[in-house]
Amino acid sequence: MITLPSQTSHVLQPLNLSCFKPFKTTFFKKKNNNMVNNNYKELDKITFANKVDKALNATLSKRNIKNGFKVTRIWPLNPKAMDGKTKLNEL
């Protein structure tokens, strides 16, 4: 079992911030727009897969991935830029 030290998840999970959260937001917007435009019918499997594909293409980019590591200060490493909650020597 692997555990994260307390107060470090925001630092150790850069893709949650830069890719996965925007993916969920984009996917739900596309899904909701589709439902509004189609009298609130449930998405069929093909339409669902299409919405997932479009949301992934819009959010899982090289730029977003790199930005996640930059925003969480993992790369390039900048211990002075940490917010004070995280102590790198405890990681």
C-alpha positions in Angstrom: 0.0 0.0 0.0 1.2 3.5 -0.9 0.1 6.5 1.1 0.7 10.2 0.5 2.1 12.3 3.3 -0.4 14.7 4.6 -0.8 18.1 2.9 1.0 16.8 -0.3 -1.7 15.6 -2.6 -1.9 18.9 -4.4 1.8 18.7 -5.1 2.0 15.0 -5.9 -1.0 14.8 -8.3 -0.3 17.4 -11.0 -2.6 15.8 -13.6 -5.6 16.1 -11.4 -5.3 19.8 -11.5 -4.3 20.3 -15.1 -6.0 17.5 -17.0 -8.5 15.4 -15.1 -10.6 18.2 -13.6 -10.8 20.1 -16.9 -11.7 16.8 -18.6 -14.6 16.2 -16.3 -15.8 19.8 -16.7 -15.5 19.6 -20.5 -17.1 16.2 -20.7 -20.1 17.2 -18.6 -20.6 20.4 -20.6 -20.6 18.4 -23.9 -22.9 15.7 -22.4 -25.4 18.3 -21.0 -25.4 20.3 -24.3 -26.1 17.1 -26.2 -29.0 16.1 -23.8 -30.5 19.6 -24.1 -30.4 19.5 -27.9 -31.9 15.9 -27.9 -34.9 16.3 -25.6 -32.9 14.9 -22.6 -32.6 11.5 -24.1 -29.8 9.4 -22.5 -26.6 9.1 -24.5 -26.1 6.0 -26.5 -22.7 4.2 -26.3 -21.4 5.7 -29.6 -22.4 9.3 -28.6 -21.0 8.8 -25.1 -17.6 7.6 -26.6 -17.6 10.5 -29.0 -18.1 13.0 -26.1 -15.3 11.3 -24.1 -13.0 11.5 -27.1 -13.7 15.2 -27.7 -13.2 16.0 -24.0 -10.0 14.1 -23.9 -8.6 15.7 -27.0 -9.5 19.2 -25.6 -7.9 18.6 -22.2 -5.2 15.9 -22.3 -2.7 17.9 -24.2 1.1 18.1 -23.9 0.7 21.7 -22.8 -1.8 20.9 -20.0 0.4 18.0 -18.8 3.5 20.2 -18.6 1.5 23.0 -17.0 0.3 20.6 -14.2 3.9 19.9 -13.3 4.7 23.6 -13.5 1.8 24.7 -11.4 2.4 22.1 -8.7 6.1 23.1 -8.8 7.3 19.6 -9.4 9.2 20.6 -12.6 11.2 22.6 -12.7 11.7 22.0 -9.0 11.4 25.2 -7.0 11.3 24.5 -3.2 11.2 28.2 -2.5 7.9 28.5 -4.4 6.1 26.0 -2.2 3.1 27.3 -0.3 4.5 26.6 3.2 2.2 23.6 3.9 4.5 21.2 2.1 8.0 20.4 3.3 10.0 18.7 0.6 12.4 17.1 3.1 9.4 15.2 4.5 8.4 13.7 1.2 
